[in-house]
Amino acid sequence: MMTIPKKLEAFTCHGVEFESQAGDEYIGGCPFCYKERHLYVNGATGRYICHACDERGNVITFLTWHAKQVHEATATAVSIHFPET
């Protein structure tokens, strides 16, 4: 079983499942385009890139994206519309 670095818990807590490891890179399914084994996350830096949709960033940009998804889903569920920012 693979040991996931603490720095990557932000990804695993929000549904990213890492399936394999190549050096410092942890490989899993992309939450942006849903392609399996295309998201590469560096265990030392927390930087990620999807080799299918080219989404990239770091732990902070991932958490910001995830929070926006939750916010929009909640607003849609209760029929609240927010202006684009």
For each residue, the residues with C-beta under 8 A, 3 or more apart:
1:
2: 18 20 21 26
3:
4: 8 9 12 18 26 43
5: 8 26 43 44
6: 9
7: 10 43 44 45 46 59
8: 4 5 11 12 18 26 41 43 46
9: 4 6 12 13
10: 7 13 14 46 59 62 63
11: 8 14 16 18 28 41 48 59 62
12: 4 8 9 15 16 17 18
13: 9 10
14: 10 11 31 62 63 66
15: 12 31
16: 11 12 28 29 31 39 41
17: 12 28 29
18: 2 4 8 11 12 21 26 27 28 41
19: 27 28 29 36 37
20: 2 26 27 37
21: 2 18 25 26 27 43
22: 25 27
23:
24: 42 43 44
25: 21 22 40 41 42 43
26: 2 4 5 8 18 20 21 40 41 42 43
27: 18 19 20 21 22 37 39 40 41
28: 11 16 17 18 19 37 39 41
29: 16 17 19 34 35 36 37 38 39
30: 33 34 35 36 38 39 50 52 53 55
31: 14 15 16 34 39 66
32: 39 50 53 55 65
33: 30 38 50 52 53 55
34: 29 30 31
35: 29 30 38 39 50 52 53
36: 19 29 30
37: 19 20 27 28 29
38: 29 30 33 35 50 51 52 53
39: 16 27 28 29 30 31 32 35 48 49 50
40: 25 26 27 48 49 50 51
41: 8 11 16 18 25 26 27 28 46 47 48
42: 24 25 26 45 46 47 48
43: 4 5 7 8 21 24 25 26 46
44: 5 7 24
45: 7 42 58
46: 7 8 10 41 42 43 58 59
47: 41 42 56 57 58
48: 11 39 40 41 42 55 56 57 58 62
49: 39 40 54 55 56
50: 30 32 33 35 38 39 40 53 54 55 56
51: 38 40 54
52: 30 33 35 38
53: 30 32 33 35 38 50
54: 49 50 51
55: 30 32 33 48 49 50
56: 47 48 49 50
57: 47 48 60 61 62 65
58: 45 46 47 48 61 62
59: 7 10 11 46 62 63
60: 57 63 64
61: 57 58 64 65
62: 10 11 14 48 57 58 59 65 66
63: 10 14 59 60 66 67
64: 60 61 67 68
65: 32 57 61 62 68 69
66: 14 31 62 63 69 70
67: 63 64 70 71
68: 64 65 71 72
69: 65 66 72 73
70: 66 67 73 74
71: 67 68 74 75 82
72: 68 69 75 76
73: 69 70 76 77
74: 70 71 77 78
75: 71 72 78 79 80 81 82
76: 72 73 79
77: 73 74
78: 74 75
79: 75 76
80: 75
81: 75
82: 71 75
83:
84:
85:
